[in-house]
Amino acid sequence: MALLITDECINCDVCEPACPNLAISMGPEIYEIDPALCTECVGHFDEPQCVSLCPVACIPIDPHHQESREQLQAKFERLTGKSPV
C-alpha cells in the first residue's frame, strides 16, 4: 500500500525531506507521493515517517495502491538493491 496526501495538506514541508525513498515531491498545489517509490518506509523504519511527522494527519493509505508488507519489502529491495537482514 502506498500512501496518499489529501487536499488537507498545508504544505508545511516536513514530509518531503523525511521520505527515505524520495517518493514525496511538490505537486501543482500540494505535496504528492509517487506510489512506485513509496514503501511506507518498510525496510527503513518501523512506521511511515511522513505519517508520524504530519501535523494535520492528511496522509492515509492510498486505496488504489494496496500492497502487502511482503510486496513493500520487495519494492524496498528493488529500489535500494538491499536484501533483508
C-alpha positions as CSV (number, residue, x, y, z in Angstrom):
1,M,0.0,0.0,0.0
2,A,1.4,3.3,-0.9
3,L,0.4,6.4,1.0
4,L,-1.6,9.4,-0.3
5,I,-1.5,13.0,0.6
6,T,-5.0,14.5,0.8
7,D,-6.1,18.0,0.0
8,E,-6.0,18.8,3.7
9,C,-2.2,19.2,3.2
10,I,-1.0,22.6,4.5
11,N,2.4,22.4,2.6
12,C,4.3,22.5,5.9
13,D,7.3,20.9,4.2
14,V,8.1,18.3,6.9
15,C,7.2,15.2,4.9
16,E,9.4,15.6,1.8
17,P,12.8,15.5,3.5
18,A,11.7,12.7,5.8
19,C,11.0,10.3,2.9
20,P,13.9,7.8,2.6
21,N,12.7,6.8,-0.9
22,L,12.3,10.3,-2.3
23,A,8.7,9.4,-3.1
24,I,7.3,12.8,-2.0
25,S,7.5,15.9,-4.2
26,M,5.6,19.1,-4.6
27,G,2.7,18.8,-6.9
28,P,0.8,21.6,-8.6
29,E,-0.9,22.6,-5.3
30,I,0.1,20.2,-2.5
31,Y,2.7,17.5,-1.9
32,E,2.3,14.2,-3.7
33,I,3.5,10.7,-3.2
34,D,4.7,8.6,-6.1
35,P,3.2,5.1,-5.4
36,A,6.0,3.5,-7.4
37,L,8.5,4.7,-4.9
38,C,6.5,4.6,-1.6
39,T,7.2,1.6,0.6
40,E,5.5,3.1,3.7
41,C,9.1,3.1,5.0
42,V,9.2,-0.7,5.1
43,G,12.9,-1.6,5.1
44,H,13.9,1.8,6.5
45,F,11.7,2.4,9.6
46,D,9.0,0.8,11.7
47,E,6.4,3.3,10.7
48,P,6.0,5.8,7.8
49,Q,8.0,8.9,8.6
50,C,5.7,11.2,6.7
51,V,2.6,10.0,8.7
52,S,4.4,10.3,12.0
53,L,5.6,13.9,11.3
54,C,2.4,15.3,9.6
55,P,0.8,17.9,11.8
56,V,-2.6,17.6,10.1
57,A,-2.9,13.9,9.7
58,C,-3.5,14.1,5.9
59,I,-1.6,11.0,4.8
60,P,-3.8,7.9,4.7
61,I,-3.2,4.6,2.8
62,D,-3.9,5.0,-0.9
63,P,-6.8,2.6,-1.6
64,H,-5.8,2.5,-5.3
65,H,-2.3,1.1,-4.5
66,Q,-2.8,-1.7,-2.0
67,E,0.3,-3.9,-1.3
68,S,1.2,-6.4,1.4
69,R,4.1,-5.9,3.7
70,E,5.9,-8.6,1.7
71,Q,5.3,-6.6,-1.5
72,L,6.5,-3.4,0.1
73,Q,9.7,-5.2,1.3
74,A,10.3,-6.5,-2.2
75,K,9.8,-2.9,-3.6
76,F,12.3,-1.6,-1.0
77,E,14.8,-4.3,-2.0
78,R,14.3,-3.4,-5.7
79,L,14.7,0.3,-5.1
80,T,17.7,0.1,-2.9
81,G,19.4,-3.1,-4.0
82,K,19.5,-4.2,-0.4
83,S,18.5,-7.7,0.8
84,P,16.6,-8.3,4.1
85,V,18.9,-8.5,7.1
